[in-house]
Amino acid sequence: MNKDQWVIIAFTIIAIGVSLGVLFVILVKLKRGKTNINSLVKLNQIVGTIGKVQIPFDQNSKGKVRVKVKGSLIDLVAVTNFPAQFQLGEDVLIIEFKENKVWVVPEDYLRKTKHQESKK
């Protein structure tokens, strides 16, 4: 084989590889359709979720809670106006995200409030 034949073979192999790559990308796009893949967690998605206390705190101090959102664990600074001591491992309900902190109440707070109102 001479040099010209090797060049033709090399370009043919490259063309086939590029064609297969483009075909693969097109097939993946068709299979996925208009599905939006976004693993970015927006802070407003955290409000209303249940977190677990990692560093105990009360209304006079800051603590830390861990939340699982979209399969990711996120640690956040936590504060509260609720007159209670939040202990390690306790579940809390996140009611607001403000100034890079989450504001929390006990996880069963809303259930207790509804139960008390139904007794009236």
N, C-alpha and C positions, 0 to 999 in steps of 0.2 A: 504494500500500500504506500502510496506517495503522500506527501504533505497535504495536498489539496483534499484528498479523501478524508484524512483525519480531521481537518477543519470542518468539512461538511458534516461528518459524524458528530463532532463536538457541538456544532450549532443545532443540529437536529435534537440531540439529547437535551440541550438547554431549553429549546423551544417546547419540547414535550414536558419538561419539568415545570416551566412557567405556566403552561396550559393547564396541567393538573392542579397546580396551586390555585390558579384563578377559579377553576371549576370547584375545588374544595370550598373556597370562600363563598362562592355563590350558593352552593348547597347548604352551608351552615346558615347563611342569611335567610334562605327560603324556609329552612326548618324552624329557625327561631322566630320568624315572622316579625310582628311589631312588638314583641316582648321587650320591655324595658328592663335592663339589668343594671341595678344600682344598689350597691351595698352601703352607700354613704348613709349614715344615721343623722337625721335632722333632729335638732333639739326639741322641736314641738312633738316629735314622736315619743319622747320620754314621758311627757305629762300623761298621767293616768295609768302608768305602769307600776308594777310592784318591784321594789328594790329590797336588798338585804343589807342590813347594817354591818359594816366592816370595822368602823371605829365608833364606839359609843359616844353619844352626845345628848344634850338636852337643850332647853330654850335659851340657856346662857352660854352655850358653846357650839362649836362646829364639829361635825363628824364626817364620816364617809359612808356612802352606800354604793352597792354594786347592782347594776341593772343589766338584764339581757335583752337586747333589741336586735332584731334581724340576725340572730345567731352570734352577735358580738357581745362580749362582756365589757361594760363601761363603768369605770369608777368615777364618782362625782362627789363634790363637797356638798354636804347636806346641813340644812338648818331647819328650825321649826319655831313656831309660836305656841305650839301645843305644850301644856304643862305636864310633861312626862319625861322620863329617862329612857332613851332608846338603847337597848342592850345589844351586844354582839350577836349576830345571827337573826335578829328580829326582822320581820317583814314590815315594810313601810309603803304607804301609797304616796306617789309623787304627785303633788297638786299644782306645782308651778315651777317654771324655770326662769330665774331672774338673776342678773348680775353674776353669771357663771356659777350659780349655786342652785340646788334643787330644794324646794320647800316641801316638807313631808308631814304627814299625820300617821298615826298607827294604821296598819292595814285594815283592821276591822272597824275603824272609826265610823265610816258611812253606814255599815250594817247596824252598829249600836245606835246611831242617830235615828235611822229609820225605825228601828225596833221601839225606841223611846217615844217617837211621834205616834206610832200606831197604838200605843197604850193610852194616849190622851183621849 
